[in-house]
Amino acid sequence: MTAARRKRIVWWLRGVALAAFLVYLPGYQASFSGGLVEVERWLNHPLPLLGATVVLAVVSLVIQFEFRTWWSQVGCAAALVSLVFLAGVAVLLSLLLDRDGQPVSRKSHPEHPDRVLTVTDVAFSIDPIYRVELLTGSGWSARHWELGEWDIRGGEFGRVDWSGPDRIAVTGVKGTETAVFTVDPDGRPSRQGPAPR
């Protein structure tokens, strides 16, 4: 392979690696509270996108350098074996730490069907931990707002309901409100603190 052709291939691989990384960034940003639901759903895939970035960058480095001596070949092989091992660990961790969770319930606002409360079990163990989110809007403009995560062992979470026109109440197992949120006209929730007992 000529030096000019090797250089073209290296820069093409690095360009594709950079493109994969840039595609991932909007999805990562959308995963935070207030992010766009569809952007997160389509682009927040760290394992394939960041994995492709790393693999393409490493392949470009391997193609860039000529490994003619025995020591350089051994060093390259050791580096590639280490990279494969680290990639396997990353895949295993991403499967174990999957925070998408299992959907538990969805409740639409009685007067605003574009406002939906969702409850998702995001626990790693058998004791559930519930993440409550408010989805506002529809289509590509839909946003998700995190209201919080509650562990049922303390009895702080029993259910979440629309308790008024623009009011959300998280109720504990004993029927007391543990958190109250109000929803602004633009759909953004704000915590009002615990309700009086």
N, C-alpha and C positions, 0 to 999 in steps of 0.2 A: 504494500500500500504506500503510495507516495505521501510525502509530507503535507502537500496542499490538500489532498483528499482527506487525510487523517484530521487535519485542522477543521475542514468543513463539517465532517461528521461530529467532531467534538463540540463545535459551537451549535450545531443543530440539536444535539442531545441536551446541551445545557439550556437552550432556548425552550425546548419542550418541558424540561424540569422546572424552569422558571414559570412557564405558563400553568403547569399543574399547581404550583404553589400559589400563584395569584388567583386561580379559580377557587382554591380553598379559603382564602382570606375572607371574602364576603359571607360565606357560610358560617365560618367561625364567629364572626362579628354578630351575625343574626341569631346565634345560639344563646346570646345573653337576653335578659329581660328587656322587652320592648322591640326585639328583633322581628324581622319579617318571617312569617311561618313558612312560606313557599321557598324562600331563599335558603333557609336552614334545611328544609327537607331535601332540596336538590343539591346543595353544595357543601353541607357540613358532613363530609365523609373523610375524616383524617387518615384512616388506614390506607385506602387506595390512593388518595391524592398525595399525601405526604410520603407514603411509601414509594410511589412512582418518582417523586422528586429526588429522594435519596438514591434509589436504584439508578436512575438516569445520570445523576451526578457522579456516582461511583464508576459507572460504565464509561462515562466520558473521561474520567481520570485514567482508567485502565487503558483506554485507546490512545490517550495523549502521550503516555510514556512508553518507551520501548524497554522491555524487560529482557535484556540479552544475557546478563550474567546469572549464574546459578543462584546467588544470594538474593538478587532482586526478584527472581521468579518465586523463591521460597517465601520471601516477604510479602509479595503480592498474594500468594495463595493463603498465607496466614491471615492477612487482612480481609480477604474475601470470606474465609471460613468464619472469622469473628463477626463480620457483617451479617452473614446468614444466621448465625446464632442470635445476634441482637434483634434481627428482624423477627425471628420466631418468638422471642420473649415479648416483643412489642405486640405481635398478633395475639398471643395468649393473654397479655394484660388488657388489651382492648376488648377482648371477648368477656373477660371476667369483670371489667369495670364498666360495662355497658350501662349507661345511665338513662337510656330511653325508657326502661321500665315497662310495666304492664298497665294498660288503661283499666281504671276501675269504674269511673262514671263520667257522664257529660250532662250538664244541666243548662239549657238555654234560658235566657231572660224571658219572662212571659211577654213583655212588650217590645223587646229588642232581640229579634232572632240572630242578629249579628254579634251578640255578646254571649259567650258560652263559658261556663266554668268546667274545667276538667280536673279530675283527680287521677293520679298515676302512682302506682306502687313502684318505688325506685330502690327498694331495699336489696342488699346483697344476701341477706339471710332470710329465715322464715318469718321473723318479726317484721311486719310491714312498716315502711316509712312512706308517708303519702306526700307527694308534691302536688300543690294546688296552683293552677294557672288560670288566668283569664284570657280568653281569645277574643279579640275585638276586630271588627271589619270582616271583609270577605275577599276571596280571590287573592290576587298578588299583593293587595294592600293589607291583608290580615296580619295582625301582630299578636305576639304572646307576651303576657306579663306574669312574672312569677310572684305569687303571693306568699309562698313559704313552703317549708317542709315540716311535717309533724310526725312524731313517733307515737304510736298508740299505747306504748307501755306506760307513759305518764298519764294517760287518760285525757290528754289535751285535744285529741282529734276523734270526733265521732262522725261528723258530717259537715258539709259546707252547703249553704243555701243562699238564695236571693232573699234577703229579709226586708227589702224595701225597693223602691223604684231604682235607686242608684246605690244600694247598700248590700254588702256581702258579709255574712257572718260565718265564722268557723266555730262550730259548737263542739264542746268536749263530750266525753262519754256520759257524764252526769247531767248533761243538758245546759251547762253554763257556757256562755260565749267566751272563747279564749282569744279571738282576734276579730276585729271589725274593720272593713275597708269600705271606702266610698269610691265611686267611679265618676270621674270628671266627664263633662260632655264630649271631650275628644276621645274617651275610652281609657284613659290612664287611671289606674287605681292608686289610692293613697291610703296608708294604714292609719286608723284612728286610735289605735291602742286597744287594750283589753276593755271589754264592756264592764260596767259596774256589776258587782255580784249581788 
